[in-house]
Amino acid sequence: MNTTDWIGSVAATLTTTAFIPQAWKVWRTRHAADISLGMYALFTLGVALWLTYGILMESWPVIIANCITLLLAGAVLIMKIKFG
């Protein structure tokens, strides 16, 4: 793995795992009033577009990271609509 791929993989891992605490907290507390619906809606759409870009570019690091991030951000968005 070259330096560029290594940096990209670490960045993807960090930005993807950053959503786990938020998703877990909303799931555990069933409280999402303080979360911005607009921000999560726009962010989730942006991640879906990044995933599409990764698929079109056949870039597995982009595909994997954005697939997982889309699931986590989408889960927070759904819980915001349901609980918040």
C-alpha positions as CSV (number, residue, x, y, z in Angstrom):
1,M,0.0,0.0,0.0
2,N,1.5,3.3,-1.0
3,T,1.4,6.4,1.2
4,T,-1.5,8.0,-0.6
5,D,-3.7,4.9,-0.2
6,W,-2.6,4.6,3.4
7,I,-3.6,8.2,4.2
8,G,-6.9,7.8,2.4
9,S,-7.6,4.6,4.3
10,V,-6.9,6.2,7.6
11,A,-9.0,9.3,6.8
12,A,-11.9,7.1,5.6
13,T,-11.7,5.0,8.8
14,L,-11.7,8.0,11.1
15,T,-14.4,9.9,9.3
16,T,-16.6,6.8,9.1
17,T,-16.2,5.7,12.7
18,A,-16.9,9.3,13.9
19,F,-20.6,8.6,13.3
20,I,-20.7,5.5,15.6
21,P,-20.9,7.5,18.9
22,Q,-23.7,9.7,17.6
23,A,-25.8,6.9,16.2
24,W,-25.3,4.8,19.3
25,K,-26.3,7.7,21.6
26,V,-29.5,8.5,19.7
27,W,-30.4,4.8,19.6
28,R,-29.7,4.4,23.3
29,T,-31.5,7.5,24.5
30,R,-34.2,7.8,21.8
31,H,-33.5,11.5,21.9
32,A,-32.6,13.5,18.8
33,A,-34.0,16.9,19.5
34,D,-30.6,18.6,19.4
35,I,-29.6,17.2,16.1
36,S,-30.1,19.3,13.0
37,L,-32.5,17.7,10.6
38,G,-31.3,19.9,7.7
39,M,-27.6,19.2,8.3
40,Y,-28.2,15.4,8.5
41,A,-30.4,15.4,5.4
42,L,-27.9,17.4,3.4
43,F,-25.0,15.3,4.7
44,T,-26.7,12.0,4.0
45,L,-27.4,13.2,0.4
46,G,-23.8,14.2,0.0
47,V,-22.6,10.8,1.3
48,A,-24.9,9.1,-1.2
49,L,-23.4,11.2,-4.0
50,W,-19.8,10.3,-2.8
51,L,-20.8,6.7,-2.8
52,T,-22.1,7.1,-6.4
53,Y,-18.8,8.8,-7.3
54,G,-16.8,6.0,-5.8
55,I,-18.8,3.4,-7.7
56,L,-18.3,5.3,-11.0
57,M,-14.6,5.6,-10.3
58,E,-14.4,2.0,-9.1
59,S,-12.6,3.2,-6.0
60,W,-13.0,0.6,-3.2
61,P,-11.8,2.8,-0.4
62,V,-14.4,5.5,-1.3
63,I,-17.1,2.9,-1.9
64,I,-16.6,1.1,1.4
65,A,-16.2,4.2,3.6
66,N,-19.2,6.0,2.1
67,C,-21.4,2.8,2.2
68,I,-20.8,2.5,5.9
69,T,-21.1,6.2,6.5
70,L,-24.4,6.3,4.5
71,L,-25.7,3.5,6.8
72,L,-24.7,5.3,10.0
73,A,-25.7,8.8,8.9
74,G,-29.0,7.5,7.4
75,A,-29.7,5.7,10.7
76,V,-29.2,9.0,12.6
77,L,-31.4,10.8,10.1
78,I,-34.2,8.2,10.4
79,M,-34.0,8.3,14.2
80,K,-34.1,12.1,14.1
81,I,-37.3,11.9,12.1
82,K,-38.7,9.2,14.4
83,F,-37.5,10.5,17.8
84,G,-36.7,14.1,17.4
